[in-house]
Amino acid sequence: MLENNKRDPTLSMVTKIADALCVPVGALFVMASEDKDLGAIDSRLTRRLHQAAIASIASASGR
């Protein structure tokens, strides 16, 4: 995620993006993370989180 050419957006910016996309803020963090950022989180869980976030975005765009 980029803001002002930085990979560290403010929480308020991430919240605005999440609200606009109708997804939980945490889903954006997972989607924007790299494998090394997630540490011991099970890859099946992150895949399910990605799928849920994408489905939410697709659903919101069809309104």
C-alpha positions as CSV (number, residue, x, y, z in Angstrom):
1,M,0.0,0.0,0.0
2,L,1.4,3.3,-0.9
3,E,0.8,6.8,0.4
4,N,3.0,9.7,-0.6
5,N,5.4,7.2,-2.3
6,K,5.8,5.4,1.1
7,R,4.8,1.9,2.1
8,D,3.7,3.1,5.5
9,P,0.3,4.7,5.1
10,T,-1.4,6.3,8.1
11,L,-4.0,4.2,9.9
12,S,-6.6,6.9,9.0
13,M,-5.8,6.4,5.3
14,V,-6.0,2.6,5.6
15,T,-9.3,3.0,7.4
16,K,-10.7,5.3,4.7
17,I,-9.7,2.8,2.0
18,A,-11.2,-0.1,3.9
19,D,-14.5,1.9,4.4
20,A,-14.6,2.8,0.7
21,L,-14.1,-0.9,-0.2
22,C,-16.4,-2.2,2.6
23,V,-13.8,-4.6,3.9
24,P,-12.3,-4.9,7.4
25,V,-9.1,-2.9,7.9
26,G,-7.3,-6.1,8.9
27,A,-8.0,-7.6,5.5
28,L,-6.2,-4.8,3.8
29,F,-3.2,-5.4,6.1
30,V,-3.1,-9.0,5.2
31,M,-3.6,-8.4,1.5
32,A,-0.8,-5.8,1.4
33,S,1.6,-7.9,3.5
34,E,4.5,-10.0,2.3
35,D,5.0,-13.6,3.5
36,K,7.8,-12.5,5.8
37,D,5.5,-9.9,7.4
38,L,3.0,-12.6,8.4
39,G,5.4,-14.7,10.4
40,A,3.7,-17.9,11.7
41,I,0.2,-17.2,10.3
42,D,-1.0,-20.3,8.5
43,S,-0.9,-19.8,4.7
44,R,-4.4,-21.4,4.4
45,L,-5.8,-18.7,6.7
46,T,-4.2,-15.9,4.7
47,R,-5.6,-17.3,1.5
48,R,-9.1,-17.4,3.0
49,L,-8.7,-13.8,4.2
50,H,-7.6,-12.8,0.7
51,Q,-10.6,-14.5,-0.8
52,A,-13.0,-12.9,1.7
53,A,-11.6,-9.5,1.1
54,I,-11.8,-9.9,-2.7
55,A,-15.4,-11.1,-2.4
56,S,-16.3,-8.1,-0.3
57,I,-14.7,-5.7,-2.7
58,A,-16.5,-7.4,-5.7
59,S,-19.8,-7.3,-3.8
60,A,-19.3,-3.6,-2.9
61,S,-18.5,-2.7,-6.5
62,G,-21.7,-4.3,-7.7
63,R,-24.0,-2.0,-5.6
